[in-house]
């Protein structure tokens, strides 16, 4: 009997952020926490030397990132782009000035001053309403950790130096770490920290390496050379699996790979039910580099292009040309038939480097999204000019987030018309047929959907925020996250009301929240007769296959049945049983 077989099997549950299953030997990345020394500098000469030491650490950190990027020069995708983001942070004037000012004004060492600056940023980011942007503090912390390491003179264990097939185990990984993962050597990774929207998770998906994050204690449960399984589908890591478990997961892996290969074979086929009901399928993207993957997985358009990233981690606000460059590349993307561009959805507190904007600290229901657009009109006009200019290259839609009433919508549309006239007077060509739509993600918008439908060309239901606001829960708060239930009867009634209002007014109604990409909900959404669904690219082939395997009539009957239930648990149980009977091969479970 081997040593592994004598050890107890441990099962850890985290968050699966990149699907796939791998088994192999663990490699625990030993990166000790860097202690932040705190001491007072006794004279001006020492203060000046400390500033120089900080500036040298900045230069050393930037060189490290440049060296990593050079090694990745042949790698396509979004990995190298995140290296640039960290370089931009290293050059951020406010970030540098805050630290230097603290060294000079307080006569303290660079590590202490840097730590204080990061604490200030952390307070700002924690108040951000949007989960994705709130998670961007991780990039600031990654950069700070790199600087601290260079200030301390400690060596950094490099993933690129690993020359054997292993599964990386660590407290945390930076985007730079993840981007260096060679598919031949690094089989997958599992870390204590992280969430679905972290840059590390995004890169893992882009290079298609199985990953589980948010495990909290895996680094204390495992040692280098331990045998482990990482299941990025269900978010499970198994330490010291028995031979039976290994065999079972090997079969699950073969099934998953065969399923993915099979799904991709007909991913480009349209999403049409057996009784000829057609649904447009789009991709939710944040980066232009995601477009090839979206098309390969069967998207025929971009249902939601999140524009917030254009603003984040900039030394200054983006210019009209920078906006235009991004939007035109999305609209012209190969294989993209249409693109819906959402105007920026954040509050003023989400600007890192613009002091005027950084003074704003907004809660989830404060000055954000369209409200901020209507207050900071010049920022809004710059973005609209770029979108309208890009619209000549293809079928383009503009979508306003967080509309809560007709007044907001009319004010926003008025600005669009003014910008159109301005561009035409300058002789700048635009697409006069550009559609204007809104996200339905606020309960008030649901209740007046009939009035709003008369003012727009389309609705897109943003279930992420709609569920959060309707059920009065914070979906990232683990104490109440169990209440985040897409199949809650109130949510289903909201969706039906919106779809009916839109269709009665003759406009299209789509959905772009996470619910759209959940196979469990697919037949329910077909039953609502939604015109389109937009989701993460990896979910598209499975959702399209379910749509092609069902009928509108059957889906409407299922919906009609569950609409009679009064409890979410009853709906979830009924739909779960029904879908497992109809499409067991397309619903991944944690118990395979």
C-alpha positions in Angstrom: 0.0 0.0 0.0 1.4 3.4 -1.0 1.9 6.4 1.3 -0.9 8.2 -0.6 -3.3 5.4 0.1 -2.6 5.6 3.8 -3.4 9.3 3.9 -6.9 10.5 4.4 -8.7 11.9 1.3 -9.7 15.5 1.7 -12.3 17.3 -0.4 -12.2 21.1 -0.6 -14.9 23.3 -2.2 -14.1 26.5 -3.9 -15.2 28.4 -7.0 -14.6 26.8 -10.4 -13.5 29.7 -12.7 -12.1 27.7 -15.6 -13.7 24.4 -16.6 -11.8 21.2 -17.0 -10.5 18.3 -14.9 -6.9 17.5 -14.2 -5.1 15.2 -11.8 -1.4 15.1 -10.9 1.3 16.1 -8.5 0.9 19.3 -6.5 3.5 22.0 -6.6 3.1 24.4 -3.6 4.3 27.8 -4.6 6.3 29.0 -1.5 5.9 32.7 -1.3 6.2 33.9 2.2 4.3 37.0 3.2 6.5 40.1 3.1 6.7 41.8 6.5 6.1 45.5 6.2 8.8 47.2 8.4 7.8 50.5 10.0 10.3 53.0 11.1 10.8 56.8 11.2 13.6 58.5 9.2 15.7 60.8 11.4 16.9 63.4 8.8 16.2 64.8 5.4 19.1 63.0 3.8 17.6 59.6 4.8 14.2 60.8 3.5 15.7 61.6 0.1 17.5 58.2 0.0 14.2 56.5 0.9 12.4 58.2 -2.0 15.2 57.0 -4.4 14.9 53.5 -3.0 11.2 53.5 -3.7 11.8 54.8 -7.2 14.3 52.1 -7.9 11.9 49.4 -6.7 9.4 50.8 -9.2 11.9 50.6 -12.0 12.9 47.0 -11.0 9.3 46.0 -10.9 8.6 47.4 -14.3 11.6 45.6 -15.7 10.4 42.3 -14.3 7.0 42.8 -16.0 8.7 43.8 -19.3 10.8 40.7 -19.2 7.7 38.6 -18.6 5.9 40.3 -21.5 8.9 39.7 -23.8 8.7 35.9 -23.0 5.0 36.0 -23.8 5.4 38.0 -27.1 4.2 35.0 -29.2 1.2 34.3 -26.9 -2.1 35.5 -28.3 -5.0 36.5 -26.1 -5.5 38.6 -23.1 -2.6 37.5 -20.9 0.0 40.0 -22.1 -2.6 42.7 -21.9 -2.8 42.3 -18.2 0.9 42.7 -17.9 0.4 46.2 -19.5 -2.3 46.9 -16.9 0.2 46.3 -14.1 2.8 48.4 -15.8 0.2 51.2 -16.0 -0.4 50.9 -12.3 3.3 51.2 -11.6 3.4 54.4 -13.6 0.2 55.8 -12.0 1.0 59.3 -11.0 -1.5 59.5 -8.1 -0.2 56.1 -6.8 3.4 57.3 -6.9 2.7 60.8 -5.5 0.7 59.4 -2.6 3.6 57.2 -1.5 6.3 59.7 -2.0 4.3 62.4 -0.2 3.8 60.0 2.7 7.6 59.3 2.9 8.4 63.1 2.8 5.6 64.4 5.1 5.7 61.6 7.7 9.4 60.8 7.5 8.6 57.1 7.2 10.2 54.3 5.2 9.0 53.4 1.7 7.3 50.1 2.7 5.2 51.7 5.4 4.3 54.6 3.1 3.3 52.2 0.3 1.2 50.2 2.7 -0.7 53.3 3.7 -1.3 54.3 0.1 -2.7 50.8 -0.6 -5.0 51.0 2.5 -6.5 54.2 1.1 -7.2 52.6 -2.3 -8.7 49.5 -0.6 -11.2 51.7 1.3 -12.3 53.2 -2.0 -12.6 49.9 -3.9 -14.6 48.3 -1.1 -17.3 50.8 -1.6 -17.7 50.2 -5.3 -21.1 48.9 -6.4 -20.0 46.7 -9.3 -18.5 43.3 -8.3 -16.1 43.2 -11.2 -14.6 46.7 -10.5 -14.6 46.1 -6.7 -12.3 43.1 -7.5 -9.8 45.3 -9.2 -8.2 46.1 -5.9 -6.5 42.8 -6.4 -4.4 44.3 -9.3 -3.3 47.2 -7.0 -2.3 44.7 -4.3 -0.4 42.5 -6.8 1.6 45.5 -7.9 2.2 46.6 -4.4 3.4 43.2 -3.5 5.9 43.2 -6.4 7.2 46.6 -5.2 7.5 45.4 -1.6 9.4 42.4 -2.7 11.9 44.5 -4.6 12.2 46.9 -1.6 13.0 43.9 0.6 15.5 42.4 -1.9 13.8 39.0 -1.7 13.8 36.6 -4.6 10.5 35.6 -6.2 9.8 32.0 -7.2 8.9 32.0 -10.9 6.3 29.8 -12.4 8.2 30.0 -15.7 11.1 28.1 -14.1 9.0 25.0 -13.3 10.1 22.3 -15.7 7.7 19.4 -14.7 4.1 18.6 -15.1 2.4 19.9 -11.9 -0.7 21.5 -10.5 0.1 24.8 -8.9 -1.1 25.4 -5.3 -0.8 28.9 -3.9 -2.3 31.4 -1.6 -2.9 33.7 -4.6 -1.6 34.2 -8.1 -1.2 37.4 -10.1 -2.3 37.8 -13.7 1.4 37.8 -14.6 1.8 34.4 -12.9 -1.2 32.9 -14.7 -0.1 34.3 -18.1 3.2 32.4 -17.8 1.6 29.0 -17.3 2.8 26.7 -20.0 0.1 24.3 -21.1 2.7 21.5 -21.4 4.0 21.9 -17.8 1.2 23.6 -15.7 -1.8 21.3 -15.7 -4.1 23.6 -13.6 -4.1 25.6 -10.4 -6.0 25.9 -7.1 -5.6 28.9 -4.8 -6.9 30.2 -1.4 -7.9 33.6 -2.7 -9.8 34.9 -5.7 -13.2 35.1 -7.3 -15.0 34.7 -10.6 -14.2 38.2 -11.8 -10.5 38.3 -10.9 -8.0 38.9 -13.8 -6.4 35.6 -12.8 -9.7 33.8 -13.4 -10.2 35.6 -16.7 -6.7 34.6 -18.0 -7.2 31.0 -16.8 -10.4 30.8 -19.0 -8.6 32.4 -21.9 -5.7 29.8 -21.9 -8.3 27.1 -21.0 -6.5 25.8 -18.0 -8.6 24.2 -15.2 -8.7 26.4 -12.1 -10.4 26.6 -8.8 -10.2 29.7 -6.6 -11.5 30.9 -3.2 -10.5 27.6 -1.4 -9.4 29.6 1.7 -7.2 26.8 3.2 -5.7 24.7 0.5 -2.2 25.8 1.2 -2.5 24.4 4.7 -4.0 21.1 3.5 -1.5 20.1 0.9 2.2 19.6 0.3 4.4 19.5 -2.8 4.2 16.1 -4.6 0.8 15.2 -3.0 -1.6 13.7 -5.6 -4.6 16.0 -6.2 -7.6 16.4 -8.6 -8.7 19.9 -9.7 -12.3 20.0 -11.0 -12.8 23.4 -12.5 -16.3 22.5 -13.5 -17.8 22.0 -10.1 -15.1 24.0 -8.1 -13.8 20.9 -6.2 -10.3 20.0 -5.3 -9.6 16.4 -3.9 -6.4 15.9 -2.0 -5.0 12.4 -1.9 -7.8 10.7 -3.9 -8.3 7.0 -3.6 -7.7 4.8 -6.7 -11.5 4.6 -7.1 -11.9 8.4 -7.0 -9.1 8.8 -9.5 -10.7 6.4 -11.8 -14.1 8.0 -11.5 -12.6 11.5 -12.2 -10.6 10.1 -15.1 -13.9 8.9 -16.6 -15.5 12.2 -15.8 -12.6 14.0 -17.6 -13.0 11.8 -20.7 -16.7 12.5 -20.7 -16.2 16.2 -20.3 -13.6 16.4 -23.1 -15.7 14.3 -25.5 -18.7 16.5 -24.7 -16.8 19.7 -25.3 -15.4 18.4 -28.6 -18.9 17.3 -29.6 -20.5 20.6 -28.6 -18.0 22.6 -30.6 -18.6 20.6 -33.7 -22.0 22.3 -34.2 -21.5 25.4 -32.1 -22.0 27.6 -35.2 -25.4 26.1 -35.9 -28.3 28.5 -35.1 -30.2 28.3 -31.8 -33.6 27.1 -33.2 -36.0 24.8 -31.4 -37.5 21.7 -33.1 -40.7 23.7 -33.7 -38.7 26.5 -35.4 -38.5 29.1 -32.6 -35.3 31.1 -33.1 -33.2 32.8 -30.5 -30.2 35.1 -31.1 -27.1 34.0 -29.1 -24.5 36.6 -28.2 -21.4 36.8 -26.0 -20.7 39.0 -23.0 -17.2 40.3 -23.3 -14.9 42.8 -21.6 -11.9 42.6 -23.9 -11.5 42.7 -27.7 -9.2 39.7 -27.4 -12.2 37.6 -26.3 -13.9 37.9 -29.7 -12.2 34.9 -31.5 -13.2 32.6 -28.6 -16.7 33.9 -28.6 -17.1 33.2 -32.3 -15.5 29.8 -32.0 -18.0 28.9 -29.3 -21.0 29.9 -31.4 -21.7 33.5 -30.7 -23.0 35.4 -33.8 -22.8 38.7 -32.0 -21.7 40.6 -28.9 -24.8 40.9 -26.7 -22.9 42.9 -24.1 -19.6 44.8 -24.4 -18.7 46.1 -21.0 -16.8 49.4 -21.5 -15.7 50.0 -17.9 -12.3 48.6 -18.4 -11.4 51.3 -20.8 -11.4 53.7 -17.9 -9.9 51.7 -15.1 -6.1 51.8 -14.3 -5.5 54.9 -16.5 -3.2 57.8 -15.7 -5.9 60.0 -17.3 -9.3 59.7 -18.7 -9.4 57.9 -22.1 -9.7 60.1 -25.2 -12.3 59.8 -27.8 -9.8 58.1 -30.1 -9.0 55.5 -27.5 -12.8 54.8 -27.2 -13.2 54.7 -30.9 -10.3 52.3 -31.4 -11.9 49.8 -29.0 -15.5 50.1 -30.3 -14.6 49.9 -34.0 -12.5 46.8 -33.4 -15.5 45.2 -31.6 -18.0 46.1 -34.3 -15.6 44.9 -37.1 -14.6 41.7 -35.2 -14.4 38.8 -37.6 -17.5 36.7 -37.3 -19.4 39.4 -35.4 -22.8 40.2 -37.0 -23.9 42.7 -34.4 -22.6 44.3 -31.3 -24.3 45.9 -28.3 -22.1 48.4 -26.5 -23.2 49.3 -23.0 -22.3 52.8 -21.8 -20.1 52.9 -18.7 -21.6 51.3 -15.6 -19.7 52.6 -12.6 -19.6 55.4 -10.1 -17.1 58.2 -9.8 -15.2 56.2 -7.1 -14.1 53.8 -9.7 -11.6 56.1 -11.4 -8.2 55.4 -10.0 -6.3 58.3 -11.3 -8.6 61.2 -11.9 -8.6 63.2 -8.6 -11.9 65.0 -9.6 -13.7 61.7 -10.0 -11.9 59.9 -7.1 -13.6 62.2 -4.6 -16.9 60.4 -5.3 -17.6 57.4 -3.1 -20.8 55.7 -4.1 -22.8 52.9 -2.6 -24.5 50.2 -4.8 -27.5 52.5 -5.2 -25.8 55.8 -5.4 -24.4 57.9 -8.2 -23.5 55.3 -10.8 -24.2 54.1 -14.4 -26.6 56.3 -16.3 -26.9 58.6 -13.3 -23.2 59.4 -13.4 -23.4 59.8 -17.2 -26.1 62.4 -16.9 -24.1 64.3 -14.3 -20.7 64.0 -16.0 -22.1 64.9 -19.4 -18.8 65.6 -21.1 -17.5 62.1 -20.2 -20.8 60.7 -21.6 -20.5 62.7 -24.8 -17.0 61.5 -25.5 -18.1 57.9 -25.2 -21.2 58.4 -27.3 -19.2 60.2 -30.1 -16.9 57.2 -30.3 -19.7 54.6 -30.4 -21.6 56.5 -33.1 -18.4 56.9 -35.2 -17.8 53.1 -34.8 -21.3 52.3 -35.8 -20.6 52.8 -39.5 -18.6 49.6 -39.5 -21.5 47.3 -38.6 -24.8 46.6 -36.8 -24.4 48.5 -33.6 -26.6 49.1 -30.6 -26.2 51.4 -27.6 -27.4 50.2 -24.3 -27.9 52.4 -21.2 -27.5 50.6 -17.8 -29.5 51.1 -14.6 -32.4 53.1 -16.1 -35.0 53.6 -13.4 -37.5 55.9 -15.1 -38.6 57.5 -18.3 -37.0 60.9 -17.4 -33.5 59.4 -17.2 -34.1 57.6 -20.5 -35.3 60.7 -22.3 -32.4 62.8 -21.0 -29.9 60.2 -22.2 -31.5 59.9 -25.6 -31.5 63.7 -25.9 -27.8 63.7 -25.5 -27.4 61.0 -28.1 -29.4 63.1 -30.6 -27.3 66.2 -29.8 -24.1 64.2 -30.4 -25.5 62.8 -33.6 -26.2 66.3 -34.9 -22.8 67.5 -33.8 -21.0 64.7 -35.7 -23.1 65.2 -38.8 -22.4 68.9 -38.8 -18.7 68.0 -38.7 -19.1 65.8 -41.7 -18.4 62.6 -39.6 -20.3 59.6 -41.0 -22.5 57.6 -38.6 -25.0 54.8 -38.8 -28.5 56.4 -38.7 -30.1 53.0 -37.9 -28.3 52.5 -34.7 -30.6 50.9 -32.1 -31.0 52.4 -28.6 -31.8 50.1 -25.7 -31.8 49.8 -22.0 -30.8 47.2 -19.4 -33.7 46.2 -17.2 -32.1 45.7 -13.8 -34.0 47.9 -11.4 -37.4 46.9 -10.1 -38.9 50.3 -11.0 -38.0 49.7 -14.6 -39.8 46.4 -14.5 -43.0 48.0 -13.2 -43.0 50.7 -15.9 -41.7 48.5 -18.7 -44.7 49.3 -20.8 -43.8 53.0 -20.7 -40.1 52.4 -21.3 -40.8 50.1 -24.2 -42.4 53.0 -26.2 -39.1 54.9 -25.9 -36.5 52.3 -27.0 -35.6 49.8 -29.7 -34.8 46.9 -27.3 -34.7 45.7 -23.7 -31.9 43.6 -22.2 -32.7 42.0 -18.9 -29.6 42.2 -16.6 -30.5 39.5 -14.1 -27.3 39.9 -12.0 -28.4 43.2 -10.5 -32.2 42.7 -11.0 -32.1 39.7 -8.7 -29.9 41.5 -6.2 -32.1 44.5 -6.1 -35.4 42.6 -6.2 -34.6 40.2 -3.4 -32.6 42.8 -1.3 -29.5 40.7 -1.1 -25.8 41.3 -1.8 -24.8 38.4 -4.0 -21.1 38.7 -2.9 -22.0 38.6 0.8 -21.5 35.0 1.8 -24.0 35.3 4.7 -26.9 36.0 2.4 -25.7 34.6 -1.0 -27.9 31.5 -0.5 -30.9 33.9 -1.2 -29.6 34.8 -4.7 -32.0 32.6 -6.6 -32.7 33.2 -10.3 -35.7 30.8 -10.2 -37.4 32.8 -7.4 -41.1 33.2 -8.3 -40.8 37.0 -8.1 -37.9 37.0 -10.6 -39.9 34.8 -13.0 -42.8 37.2 -12.8 -40.6 40.2 -13.3 -39.1 38.6 -16.5 -42.6 37.7 -17.8 -43.8 41.3 -17.2 -40.8 42.7 -19.1 -41.1 40.3 -22.0 -44.8 41.0 -22.4 -44.4 44.7 -22.2 -41.6 44.7 -24.8 -43.3 42.4 -27.2 -46.6 44.3 -26.9 -44.7 47.4 -28.0 -43.0 45.6 -30.9 -39.5 45.6 -29.5 -37.0 42.8 -28.9 -36.3 41.6 -25.4 -33.0 39.8 -24.6 -31.2 38.7 -21.5 -27.5 39.2 -20.7 -27.2 38.2 -17.0 -25.6 35.0 -15.7 -29.0 33.3 -15.8 -28.8 33.4 -19.6 -25.9 31.0 -19.5 -27.3 28.6 -16.9 -28.3 25.3 -18.6 -30.8 24.7 -15.8 -32.7 27.8 -16.8 -32.6 27.4 -20.6 -36.0 25.9 -21.3 -37.6 28.4 -18.8 -36.1 31.3 -20.8 -37.2 29.7 -24.1 -40.7 29.5 -22.6 -40.6 33.2 -22.0 -40.0 33.6 -25.8 -37.0 35.8 -25.3 -35.5 37.1 -28.6 -31.9 36.6 -27.5 -29.5 35.4 -24.8 -26.0 36.7 -24.2 -23.6 34.9 -22.0 -19.9 34.0 -21.3 -18.6 32.3 -24.5 -17.8 29.0 -22.8 -21.5 28.5 -22.0 -22.8 29.0 -25.6 -22.4 25.5 -27.2 -24.3 23.8 -24.3 -27.1 26.4 -24.3 -27.5 26.2 -28.1 -27.6 22.4 -27.9 -30.4 22.4 -25.3 -32.4 24.9 -27.4 -32.1 22.8 -30.5 -33.2 19.7 -28.5 -36.3 21.3 -27.1 -39.5 22.8 -28.4 -41.2 26.1 -27.7 -44.4 24.3 -26.9 -42.7 22.1 -24.3 -40.8 25.0 -22.8 -44.0 27.1 -22.4 -45.7 24.2 -20.7 -42.8 23.9 -18.3 -42.9 27.6 -17.6 -46.6 27.6 -17.1 -46.2 24.8 -14.5 -43.5 26.5 -12.5 -45.3 29.8 -12.5 -47.9 28.2 -10.3 -45.4 27.5 -7.5 -45.0 30.0 -4.7 -41.5 28.9 -3.4 -38.1 29.1 -5.1 -37.1 25.7 -3.6 -40.2 24.0 -5.3 -39.3 25.6 -8.6 -35.7 24.6 -8.4 -36.5 21.0 -7.5 -39.1 20.7 -10.3 -36.9 22.3 -13.0 -33.8 20.4 -11.8 -35.6 17.1 -12.0 -37.2 17.9 -15.4 -33.9 19.1 -17.0 -31.9 16.2 -15.6 -34.4 13.9 -17.3 -34.3 15.8 -20.6 -30.7 16.8 -20.9 -28.6 15.0 -18.3 -25.5 15.1 -20.4 -25.5 19.0 -20.5 -26.0 19.6 -16.8 -22.8 19.3 -14.8 -23.2 18.3 -11.2 -20.8 18.0 -8.3 -21.5 14.3 -7.7 -20.5 12.8 -11.0 
